[in-house]
């Protein structure tokens, strides 16, 4: 094992530590990005067990591997998106599409309000009196688009 390879006082462990820190960041930060940087750091750490690579070469190798891993993952995931078991998780208004509710406030000039649960939602549609039964057909920036039932 070469002893001239050093990233600070951590020596050969430096790239494994960097990989672990990047892996922890991946767990904390949403998205799939830091995992590829962690993998690149782990590969550099593994290569240092076999080859004597100068520090500048290590950093350059890490940079090239990081860019290649991110590029390859974006290319692959672009054609193979990750399916979610809860696709409407952060799209609460879209969960109401297709459901029928009573208007809380009349729709006048295309705007009114629906009460769903304990929340009032802006509603857009043809003018209707309060209490009228409406079906949510779509949503636009948090405004529920409705039609008369």
MDAnalysis code that builds the backbone (N, CA, C; Angstrom):
import MDAnalysis as mda
import numpy as np

u = mda.Universe.empty(447, n_residues=149, atom_resindex=np.repeat(np.arange(149), 3), trajectory=True)
u.add_TopologyAttr("name", ["N", "CA", "C"] * 149)
u.add_TopologyAttr("resid", np.arange(1, 150))
u.add_TopologyAttr("resname", ["UNK", "UNK", "UNK", "UNK", "UNK", "UNK", "UNK", "UNK", "UNK", "UNK", "UNK", "UNK", "UNK", "UNK", "UNK", "UNK", "UNK", "UNK", "UNK", "UNK", "UNK", "UNK", "UNK", "UNK", "UNK", "UNK", "UNK", "UNK", "UNK", "UNK", "UNK", "UNK", "UNK", "UNK", "UNK", "UNK", "UNK", "UNK", "UNK", "UNK", "UNK", "UNK", "UNK", "UNK", "UNK", "UNK", "UNK", "UNK", "UNK", "UNK", "UNK", "UNK", "UNK", "UNK", "UNK", "UNK", "UNK", "UNK", "UNK", "UNK", "UNK", "UNK", "UNK", "UNK", "UNK", "UNK", "UNK", "UNK", "UNK", "UNK", "UNK", "UNK", "UNK", "UNK", "UNK", "UNK", "UNK", "UNK", "UNK", "UNK", "UNK", "UNK", "UNK", "UNK", "UNK", "UNK", "UNK", "UNK", "UNK", "UNK", "UNK", "UNK", "UNK", "UNK", "UNK", "UNK", "UNK", "UNK", "UNK", "UNK", "UNK", "UNK", "UNK", "UNK", "UNK", "UNK", "UNK", "UNK", "UNK", "UNK", "UNK", "UNK", "UNK", "UNK", "UNK", "UNK", "UNK", "UNK", "UNK", "UNK", "UNK", "UNK", "UNK", "UNK", "UNK", "UNK", "UNK", "UNK", "UNK", "UNK", "UNK", "UNK", "UNK", "UNK", "UNK", "UNK", "UNK", "UNK", "UNK", "UNK", "UNK", "UNK", "UNK", "UNK", "UNK", "UNK", "UNK", "UNK", "UNK"])
u.atoms.positions = np.array([
    [0.838, -1.173, 0.000],
    [0.000, 0.000, 0.000],
    [0.888, 1.243, 0.000],
    [0.714, 2.131, -0.972],
    [1.570, 3.313, -1.033],
    [1.257, 4.260, 0.124],
    [2.329, 4.858, 0.703],
    [2.101, 5.779, 1.805],
    [2.250, 7.232, 1.384],
    [2.534, 7.480, 0.128],
    [2.675, 8.849, -0.350],
    [1.327, 9.465, -0.731],
    [0.286, 8.645, -0.781],
    [-1.029, 9.139, -1.160],
    [-1.719, 9.711, 0.056],
    [-1.965, 10.990, 0.027],
    [-2.544, 11.607, 1.207],
    [-3.469, 12.753, 0.820],
    [-4.582, 12.777, 1.421],
    [-5.473, 13.936, 1.352],
    [-5.582, 14.400, 2.792],
    [-4.671, 15.251, 3.194],
    [-4.644, 15.697, 4.577],
    [-4.104, 14.610, 5.480],
    [-4.558, 14.596, 6.696],
    [-4.085, 13.636, 7.689],
    [-4.794, 12.289, 7.595],
    [-5.818, 12.200, 6.776],
    [-6.607, 10.979, 6.708],
    [-6.002, 9.930, 5.783],
    [-5.056, 10.319, 4.955],
    [-4.389, 9.368, 4.071],
    [-5.367, 8.676, 3.134],
    [-5.240, 7.372, 3.031],
    [-6.095, 6.600, 2.132],
    [-7.565, 6.620, 2.525],
    [-7.839, 6.907, 3.795],
    [-9.224, 6.929, 4.255],
    [-9.978, 8.170, 3.779],
    [-9.279, 9.171, 3.292],
    [-9.916, 10.439, 2.933],
    [-11.049, 10.245, 1.929],
    [-10.818, 9.480, 0.876],
    [-11.864, 9.314, -0.144],
    [-13.031, 8.494, 0.376],
    [-12.767, 7.560, 1.285],
    [-13.862, 6.783, 1.880],
    [-14.686, 7.674, 2.806],
    [-14.012, 8.571, 3.511],
    [-14.720, 9.520, 4.384],
    [-15.559, 10.470, 3.540],
    [-14.975, 10.966, 2.444],
    [-15.723, 11.849, 1.538],
    [-16.943, 11.118, 0.985],
    [-16.758, 9.863, 0.598],
    [-17.886, 9.071, 0.072],
    [-18.971, 8.918, 1.132],
    [-18.580, 8.661, 2.373],
    [-19.564, 8.501, 3.454],
    [-20.308, 9.804, 3.718],
    [-19.584, 10.918, 3.749],
    [-20.223, 12.220, 3.979],
    [-21.199, 12.544, 2.844],
    [-20.781, 12.305, 1.610],
    [-21.674, 12.547, 0.476],
    [-22.888, 11.616, 0.521],
    [-22.699, 10.393, 0.975],
    [-23.818, 9.469, 1.127],
    [-24.800, 9.955, 2.177],
    [-24.290, 10.494, 3.275],
    [-25.159, 11.041, 4.323],
    [-25.904, 12.264, 3.805],
    [-25.222, 13.113, 3.049],
    [-25.889, 14.278, 2.455],
    [-27.012, 13.826, 1.539],
    [-26.801, 12.752, 0.791],
    [-27.846, 12.220, -0.093],
    [-29.082, 11.817, 0.706],
    [-28.882, 11.288, 1.892],
    [-30.011, 10.884, 2.734],
    [-30.781, 12.091, 3.261],
    [-30.085, 13.203, 3.468],
    [-30.708, 14.389, 4.052],
    [-31.337, 15.285, 2.989],
    [-30.672, 15.441, 1.865],
    [-31.131, 16.332, 0.798],
    [-31.964, 15.527, -0.203],
    [-33.164, 16.011, -0.543],
    [-33.975, 15.251, -1.497],
    [-33.365, 15.259, -2.900],
    [-33.623, 14.197, -3.627],
    [-33.123, 14.082, -4.997],
    [-32.075, 12.992, -5.097],
    [-31.674, 12.732, -6.312],
    [-30.649, 11.710, -6.536],
    [-29.485, 12.398, -7.228],
    [-28.566, 12.930, -6.429],
    [-27.418, 13.610, -7.002],
    [-26.141, 13.237, -6.247],
    [-26.164, 13.415, -4.944],
    [-24.958, 13.190, -4.153],
    [-24.530, 11.728, -4.134],
    [-25.466, 10.827, -4.414],
    [-25.103, 9.409, -4.445],
    [-24.065, 9.146, -5.535],
    [-24.160, 9.875, -6.637],
    [-23.196, 9.678, -7.730],
    [-21.835, 10.244, -7.368],
    [-21.825, 11.350, -6.637],
    [-20.557, 11.899, -6.165],
    [-19.931, 10.967, -5.133],
    [-20.771, 10.397, -4.264],
    [-20.282, 9.437, -3.271],
    [-19.687, 8.213, -3.963],
    [-20.342, 7.743, -5.007],
    [-19.829, 6.587, -5.750],
    [-18.485, 6.917, -6.396],
    [-18.366, 8.123, -6.944],
    [-17.097, 8.525, -7.562],
    [-15.984, 8.574, -6.517],
    [-16.288, 9.101, -5.338],
    [-15.283, 9.154, -4.270],
    [-14.899, 7.749, -3.824],
    [-15.872, 6.853, -3.740],
    [-15.579, 5.467, -3.345],
    [-14.710, 4.775, -4.386],
    [-14.953, 5.037, -5.659],
    [-14.137, 4.432, -6.722],
    [-12.697, 4.943, -6.628],
    [-12.552, 6.251, -6.382],
    [-11.194, 6.796, -6.224],
    [-10.515, 6.139, -5.026],
    [-11.250, 5.993, -3.925],
    [-10.686, 5.324, -2.750],
    [-10.280, 3.899, -3.044],
    [-11.082, 3.177, -3.810],
    [-10.758, 1.790, -4.160],
    [-9.533, 1.727, -5.071],
    [-9.450, 2.655, -6.022],
    [-8.299, 2.664, -6.933],
    [-6.996, 2.965, -6.195],
    [-7.091, 3.765, -5.114],
    [-5.891, 4.090, -4.348],
    [-5.343, 2.884, -3.594],
    [-6.174, 1.901, -3.375],
    [-5.696, 0.676, -2.734],
    [-4.785, -0.118, -3.665],
    [-4.930, 0.125, -4.964],
    [-4.188, -0.643, -5.961],
    [-3.109, 0.188, -6.656],
    [-3.421, 1.443, -6.957],
    [-2.512, 2.282, -7.742],
    [-1.994, 3.457, -6.922],
    [-0.783, 3.885, -7.265],
    [-0.190, 5.079, -6.652],
    [-0.550, 6.275, -7.530],
    [-1.527, 7.061, -7.084],
    [-2.009, 8.188, -7.879],
    [-1.696, 9.469, -7.119],
    [-1.051, 10.449, -7.787],
    [-0.768, 11.719, -7.099],
    [-2.076, 12.462, -6.773],
    [-1.996, 13.383, -5.819],
    [-3.176, 14.097, -5.347],
    [-3.924, 14.801, -6.477],
    [-3.199, 15.453, -7.378],
    [-3.879, 16.132, -8.488],
    [-4.606, 15.128, -9.380],
    [-4.016, 13.977, -9.559],
    [-4.670, 12.922, -10.336],
    [-5.910, 12.402, -9.632],
    [-5.861, 12.291, -8.302],
    [-7.012, 11.846, -7.534],
    [-8.190, 12.809, -7.690],
    [-7.879, 14.096, -7.551],
    [-8.930, 15.115, -7.668],
    [-9.486, 15.131, -9.091],
    [-8.600, 15.044, -10.080],
    [-9.053, 15.021, -11.473],
    [-9.894, 13.781, -11.747],
    [-9.469, 12.639, -11.243],
    [-10.223, 11.400, -11.422],
    [-11.595, 11.508, -10.763],
    [-11.635, 12.074, -9.553],
    [-12.914, 12.275, -8.872],
    [-13.827, 13.181, -9.699],
    [-13.279, 14.261, -10.240],
    [-14.082, 15.192, -11.039],
    [-14.637, 14.511, -12.292],
    [-13.781, 13.780, -12.990],
    [-14.211, 13.099, -14.218],
    [-15.259, 12.031, -13.900],
    [-15.002, 11.229, -12.862],
    [-15.968, 10.190, -12.493],
    [-17.299, 10.792, -12.040],
    [-17.250, 11.903, -11.316],
    [-18.473, 12.561, -10.856],
    [-19.310, 13.036, -12.036],
    [-18.659, 13.733, -12.962],
    [-19.370, 14.242, -14.136],
    [-19.931, 13.084, -14.959],
    [-19.129, 12.052, -15.153],
    [-19.588, 10.894, -15.940],
    [-20.765, 10.198, -15.262],
    [-20.704, 10.031, -13.946],
    [-21.792, 9.355, -13.225],
    [-23.078, 10.173, -13.264],
    [-22.966, 11.475, -13.047],
    [-24.164, 12.337, -13.086],
    [-24.738, 12.351, -14.500],
    [-23.883, 12.490, -15.504],
    [-24.353, 12.506, -16.891],
    [-25.045, 11.188, -17.246],
    [-24.419, 10.063, -16.904],
    [-24.999, 8.755, -17.227],
    [-26.320, 8.542, -16.499],
    [-26.396, 8.961, -15.240],
    [-27.651, 8.772, -14.501],
    [-28.761, 9.645, -15.060],
    [-28.447, 10.877, -15.419],
    [-29.475, 11.759, -15.994],
    [-29.955, 11.224, -17.330],
    [-29.039, 10.707, -18.107],
    [-29.405, 10.143, -19.408],
    [-30.296, 8.910, -19.214],
    [-29.923, 8.034, -18.282],
    [-30.705, 6.826, -18.044],
    [-32.069, 7.165, -17.426],
    [-32.069, 7.984, -16.401],
    [-33.323, 8.301, -15.716],
    [-34.249, 9.161, -16.568],
    [-33.699, 9.858, -17.554],
    [-34.541, 10.626, -18.475],
    [-35.455, 9.711, -19.276],
    [-34.968, 8.542, -19.645],
    [-35.769, 7.587, -20.404],
    [-36.454, 6.545, -19.542],
    [-36.068, 6.457, -18.278],
    [-36.635, 5.484, -17.340],
    [-36.978, 6.186, -16.033],
    [-38.013, 7.043, -16.027],
    [-38.332, 7.787, -14.801],
    [-38.723, 6.852, -13.661],
    [-38.432, 7.287, -12.464],
    [-38.759, 6.513, -11.273],
    [-40.242, 6.693, -10.978],
    [-40.977, 5.580, -10.956],
    [-42.415, 5.640, -10.679],
    [-42.632, 5.764, -9.180],
    [-43.531, 6.646, -8.822],
    [-43.847, 6.865, -7.413],
    [-45.106, 6.106, -7.029],
    [-45.128, 5.593, -5.813],
    [-46.339, 4.945, -5.331],
    [-47.356, 5.988, -4.859],
    [-46.932, 7.255, -4.752],
    [-47.817, 8.354, -4.377],
    [-47.536, 9.550, -5.291],
    [-47.958, 9.478, -6.549],
    [-47.595, 10.516, -7.507],
    [-48.177, 11.896, -7.197],
    [-49.241, 11.981, -6.413],
    [-49.856, 13.269, -6.096],
    [-49.490, 13.749, -4.689],
    [-48.404, 13.237, -4.137],
    [-48.037, 13.540, -2.760],
    [-47.978, 15.040, -2.479],
    [-47.323, 15.795, -3.303],
    [-47.191, 17.237, -3.090],
    [-48.100, 18.038, -4.009],
    [-49.159, 17.423, -4.490],
    [-50.118, 18.089, -5.374],
    [-51.521, 17.889, -4.807],
    [-51.733, 18.434, -3.630],
    [-52.973, 18.204, -2.904],
    [-54.214, 18.575, -3.710],
    [-54.174, 19.686, -4.410],
    [-55.347, 20.123, -5.172],
    [-55.732, 19.092, -6.236],
    [-54.767, 18.424, -6.822],
    [-55.060, 17.434, -7.866],
    [-55.774, 16.201, -7.303],
    [-55.662, 15.960, -6.004],
    [-56.336, 14.800, -5.409],
    [-57.851, 14.974, -5.373],
    [-58.325, 16.199, -5.554],
    [-59.768, 16.461, -5.504],
    [-60.442, 16.333, -6.864],
    [-59.665, 16.191, -7.929],
    [-60.240, 16.091, -9.279],
    [-61.135, 14.861, -9.365],
    [-62.353, 15.081, -9.899],
    [-63.314, 14.002, -10.048],
    [-64.285, 13.893, -8.886],
    [-64.025, 14.568, -7.798],
    [-64.899, 14.518, -6.626],
    [-65.957, 15.628, -6.699],
    [-67.066, 15.394, -6.016],
    [-68.183, 16.340, -5.995],
    [-68.282, 16.979, -4.615],
    [-68.496, 18.300, -4.605],
    [-68.596, 19.063, -3.358],
    [-69.702, 20.110, -3.507],
    [-70.073, 20.707, -2.381],
    [-71.039, 21.807, -2.394],
    [-70.260, 23.110, -2.265],
    [-70.699, 24.125, -3.013],
    [-70.028, 25.425, -2.951],
    [-70.245, 26.069, -1.588],
    [-69.200, 26.569, -1.001],
    [-69.287, 27.298, 0.265],
    [-69.704, 28.734, -0.003],
    [-69.104, 29.321, -1.021],
    [-69.446, 30.687, -1.436],
    [-69.774, 30.650, -2.923],
    [-70.773, 31.409, -3.303],
    [-71.232, 31.430, -4.699],
    [-70.090, 31.780, -5.644],
    [-70.172, 31.203, -6.836],
    [-69.216, 31.582, -7.877],
    [-69.813, 32.779, -8.600],
    [-69.143, 33.915, -8.491],
    [-69.569, 35.157, -9.133],
    [-68.410, 35.659, -9.975],
    [-68.700, 35.964, -11.223],
    [-67.654, 36.384, -12.164],
    [-66.539, 35.343, -12.275],
    [-66.932, 34.074, -12.192],
    [-65.985, 32.988, -12.397],
    [-65.204, 32.559, -11.175],
    [-65.403, 33.219, -10.007],
    [-64.643, 32.869, -8.796],
    [-65.577, 32.635, -7.613],
    [-65.278, 31.601, -6.844],
    [-66.024, 31.286, -5.635],
    [-65.141, 30.473, -4.721],
    [-65.760, 29.809, -3.720],
    [-64.971, 29.014, -2.787],
    [-65.679, 27.708, -2.462],
    [-64.856, 26.661, -2.342],
    [-65.306, 25.338, -1.910],
    [-64.723, 25.065, -0.535],
    [-65.477, 24.393, 0.307],
    [-64.919, 23.957, 1.583],
    [-64.723, 22.448, 1.495],
    [-63.466, 22.046, 1.594],
    [-63.115, 20.620, 1.571],
    [-62.400, 20.338, 2.877],
    [-63.024, 19.500, 3.695],
    [-62.480, 19.273, 5.033],
    [-62.580, 20.554, 5.819],
    [-61.457, 21.034, 6.335],
    [-61.462, 22.290, 7.076],
    [-60.772, 23.411, 6.303],
    [-60.632, 23.233, 4.995],
    [-59.922, 24.200, 4.173],
    [-60.835, 24.792, 3.113],
    [-60.755, 26.112, 2.933],
    [-61.463, 26.774, 1.847],
    [-60.538, 26.849, 0.641],
    [-61.059, 26.427, -0.505],
    [-60.295, 26.443, -1.751],
    [-60.950, 27.416, -2.715],
    [-60.135, 28.156, -3.442],
    [-60.673, 28.990, -4.516],
    [-61.189, 28.076, -5.612],
    [-62.346, 28.452, -6.154],
    [-62.939, 27.665, -7.229],
    [-63.197, 28.580, -8.409],
    [-63.039, 28.027, -9.586],
    [-63.278, 28.772, -10.821],
    [-64.230, 27.965, -11.686],
    [-65.228, 28.651, -12.250],
    [-66.196, 27.982, -13.102],
    [-67.340, 28.918, -13.441],
    [-68.391, 28.375, -14.016],
    [-69.547, 29.212, -14.344],
    [-70.221, 29.704, -13.063],
    [-70.860, 30.860, -13.151],
    [-71.539, 31.421, -11.982],
    [-72.592, 30.454, -11.451],
    [-72.570, 30.220, -10.124],
    [-73.509, 29.318, -9.450],
    [-73.734, 29.832, -8.034],
    [-74.893, 29.528, -7.446],
    [-75.160, 29.981, -6.079],
    [-74.427, 29.130, -5.038],
    [-74.304, 29.672, -3.832],
    [-73.715, 28.917, -2.725],
    [-74.558, 27.674, -2.466],
    [-73.928, 26.586, -2.139],
    [-74.637, 25.337, -1.876],
    [-74.816, 24.463, -3.099],
    [-74.548, 25.007, -4.282],
    [-74.700, 24.230, -5.515],
    [-73.688, 23.087, -5.526],
    [-74.080, 21.973, -6.091],
    [-73.209, 20.807, -6.186],
    [-72.320, 20.940, -7.422],
    [-71.017, 20.810, -7.210],
    [-70.052, 20.957, -8.309],
    [-69.081, 19.783, -8.301],
    [-68.533, 19.505, -9.467],
    [-67.507, 18.470, -9.610],
    [-66.205, 19.168, -10.000],
    [-65.131, 18.802, -9.345],
    [-63.819, 19.364, -9.665],
    [-63.308, 18.653, -10.911],
    [-62.999, 19.425, -11.944],
    [-62.530, 18.844, -13.206],
    [-61.032, 19.023, -13.432],
    [-60.449, 20.023, -12.775],
    [-59.027, 20.301, -12.972],
    [-58.583, 21.255, -11.882],
    [-57.300, 21.579, -11.888],
    [-56.782, 22.611, -10.988],
    [-55.737, 23.410, -11.741],
    [-55.636, 24.686, -11.364],
    [-54.677, 25.569, -12.015],
    [-54.069, 26.452, -10.940],
    [-52.811, 26.190, -10.588],
    [-52.102, 26.965, -9.549],
    [-52.891, 27.029, -8.249],
    [-53.463, 25.921, -7.821],
    [-54.177, 25.852, -6.555],
    [-55.624, 26.279, -6.616],
    [-56.087, 26.700, -7.783],
    [-57.495, 27.059, -7.961],
    [-58.200, 25.849, -8.584],
    [-59.258, 25.385, -7.935],
    [-59.989, 24.230, -8.433],
    [-60.956, 24.654, -9.531],
    [-60.863, 24.009, -10.668],
    [-61.775, 24.268, -11.789],
    [-62.969, 23.341, -11.609],
    [-64.178, 23.936, -11.615],
    [-65.375, 23.140, -11.317],
    [-66.415, 23.294, -12.420],
    [-67.352, 22.321, -12.427],
    [-68.499, 22.377, -13.321],
    [-69.719, 21.960, -12.507],
    [-70.881, 22.403, -12.947],
    [-72.122, 22.041, -12.253],
    [-72.395, 20.553, -12.436],
    [-72.968, 19.962, -11.384],
    [-73.323, 18.532, -11.443],
    [-74.780, 18.414, -11.808],
])
